[in-house]
Amino acid sequence: MGMKIIYTDPNPRQENLNRVPSAKGVKLDQLLRKADIISLHVHLNLSTKGMISKSRLSLLKKQSILINVSRAELVDTKSLLKMLNSGDLFGVGLDVFNEEPTKPGDPLLNHPNVVCSPHMAAVTFDSHKNVIKNCFDNLDRARQGYKVLWKVA
């Protein structure tokens, strides 16, 4: 599609880097300053919670689009909405919300520059195949007397 791809990853694995050889790794702040489209694919933990803070949001270009399909807690939602309303950010794509299910009055739901989906971006044919495979692998491990890998408590 003619895009230049930049990414940030605190622990890049070589096999992933080889998938797109033209992609360039940069620091997060540099990525936020340079990218036109930022897509978050990050686990939520103590080091990532609030990682897209008010100060980091201010690094984005006015024509940028921020897409969050990971966890709502990664982004300062109040500052995000203020930037959208002031025109300091062009658009947002959300598959995750601070409160789920989202309330009809959520200002992000009705914002003209926001596209929302109901926390289902990860639902694909391949993801279902993986879930089913993991279930059967786990059952097989339990049957053989091994510790199960995934357990719901």
C-alpha positions as CSV (number, residue, x, y, z in Angstrom):
1,M,0.0,0.0,0.0
2,G,3.1,2.2,-0.2
3,M,3.3,2.9,3.5
4,K,6.4,3.2,5.5
5,I,6.0,1.1,8.7
6,I,7.6,2.0,11.9
7,Y,7.0,0.2,15.2
8,T,8.1,0.2,18.8
9,D,8.7,-3.0,20.8
10,P,10.6,-3.2,24.1
11,N,11.4,-6.9,23.4
12,P,11.5,-7.5,19.7
13,R,11.8,-11.1,18.6
14,Q,13.9,-11.7,15.5
15,E,11.4,-14.0,13.8
16,N,8.8,-11.1,14.0
17,L,11.3,-8.6,12.7
18,N,12.0,-10.7,9.6
19,R,8.3,-10.7,8.6
20,V,8.4,-7.1,7.4
21,P,12.1,-6.4,6.6
22,S,11.4,-2.8,5.6
23,A,9.8,-1.9,9.0
24,K,11.9,0.2,11.2
25,G,12.0,0.1,15.0
26,V,11.9,3.4,16.8
27,K,11.3,4.7,20.4
28,L,7.6,5.3,21.3
29,D,7.8,9.1,21.5
30,Q,9.4,9.2,18.0
31,L,6.7,6.9,16.6
32,L,4.0,9.1,18.0
33,R,5.6,12.2,16.5
34,K,6.1,10.7,13.0
35,A,3.2,8.2,12.4
36,D,0.0,9.2,10.6
37,I,-1.8,6.0,11.9
38,I,-1.0,4.5,15.2
39,S,-2.4,1.1,16.0
40,L,-2.0,-0.2,19.6
41,H,-1.4,-4.0,20.0
42,V,-0.2,-4.1,23.6
43,H,-0.8,-6.2,26.7
44,L,-2.1,-4.3,29.7
45,N,0.2,-4.5,32.7
46,L,1.9,-2.1,35.1
47,S,4.3,-0.8,32.6
48,T,1.7,-0.2,29.8
49,K,-1.2,1.2,31.8
50,G,-1.6,4.9,30.8
51,M,1.3,4.6,28.3
52,I,-0.6,7.0,25.9
53,S,-0.8,9.8,28.4
54,K,-1.9,13.4,27.9
55,S,1.7,14.4,27.2
56,R,2.2,11.5,24.7
57,L,-1.1,12.4,23.0
58,S,0.2,15.9,22.5
59,L,3.0,14.4,20.4
60,L,0.6,13.2,17.7
61,K,0.2,15.2,14.5
62,K,-3.2,16.9,14.0
63,Q,-3.9,14.6,11.0
64,S,-3.1,11.4,13.0
65,I,-5.5,8.5,13.6
66,L,-5.1,6.5,16.8
67,I,-6.5,2.9,16.8
68,N,-6.8,1.0,20.1
69,V,-7.7,-2.7,19.8
70,S,-5.9,-3.7,23.0
71,R,-7.1,-2.3,26.3
72,A,-8.8,1.0,27.1
73,E,-6.6,1.6,30.1
74,L,-3.6,2.1,27.8
75,V,-4.9,5.6,26.7
76,D,-5.9,8.7,28.7
77,T,-9.5,8.7,27.4
78,K,-10.4,12.2,28.8
79,S,-7.4,13.8,27.1
80,L,-8.1,11.9,23.9
81,L,-11.7,13.2,23.8
82,K,-10.4,16.8,24.5
83,M,-8.0,16.5,21.6
84,L,-10.7,15.2,19.2
85,N,-13.1,18.0,20.2
86,S,-10.4,20.7,19.8
87,G,-9.3,19.3,16.4
88,D,-5.8,18.5,17.7
89,L,-6.4,14.9,16.6
90,F,-8.1,13.8,13.4
91,G,-9.6,10.5,14.4
92,V,-9.8,7.4,16.6
93,G,-10.7,3.8,16.1
94,L,-11.8,2.0,19.2
95,D,-12.6,-1.7,19.9
96,V,-12.1,-1.2,23.7
97,F,-13.7,1.1,26.2
98,N,-13.2,2.0,29.9
99,E,-16.6,0.7,30.7
100,E,-17.9,-2.4,28.9
101,P,-20.6,-2.7,27.8
102,T,-20.3,0.9,26.7
103,K,-23.2,3.2,27.8
104,P,-25.2,4.8,24.9
105,G,-24.2,8.3,26.3
106,D,-20.4,7.7,26.0
107,P,-19.2,10.8,24.1
108,L,-16.7,8.7,22.1
109,L,-19.5,6.5,20.7
110,N,-21.2,9.4,19.1
111,H,-18.2,11.5,18.0
112,P,-18.1,12.1,14.3
113,N,-14.4,11.3,14.1
114,V,-14.5,8.0,16.0
115,V,-15.2,4.6,14.6
116,C,-16.2,2.0,17.2
117,S,-16.6,-1.8,17.3
118,P,-17.9,-3.9,20.2
119,H,-14.6,-5.4,21.6
120,M,-14.4,-8.0,18.9
121,A,-11.5,-7.1,16.7
122,A,-9.6,-10.3,17.7
123,V,-12.5,-12.5,16.6
124,T,-11.3,-14.2,13.4
125,F,-11.5,-17.6,11.9
126,D,-7.9,-18.2,12.8
127,S,-8.4,-17.1,16.4
128,H,-11.3,-19.5,16.8
129,K,-9.1,-22.3,15.4
130,N,-6.4,-21.5,18.0
131,V,-8.9,-21.4,20.9
132,I,-10.3,-24.8,19.9
133,K,-6.8,-26.3,19.4
134,N,-5.7,-24.9,22.8
135,C,-8.8,-26.4,24.5
136,F,-8.1,-29.8,23.1
137,D,-4.4,-29.6,23.9
138,N,-5.3,-28.7,27.5
139,L,-7.7,-31.6,27.8
140,D,-5.1,-33.9,26.4
141,R,-2.5,-32.6,29.0
142,A,-5.0,-33.1,31.8
143,R,-5.8,-36.7,30.6
144,Q,-2.1,-37.5,30.6
145,G,-1.6,-36.1,34.1
146,Y,0.3,-33.0,33.1
147,K,-0.4,-29.5,34.4
148,V,-2.9,-27.7,32.2
149,L,-1.7,-24.5,30.5
150,W,-4.9,-22.4,30.6
151,K,-7.3,-22.6,33.5
152,V,-10.3,-20.5,34.4
153,A,-10.5,-20.1,38.2
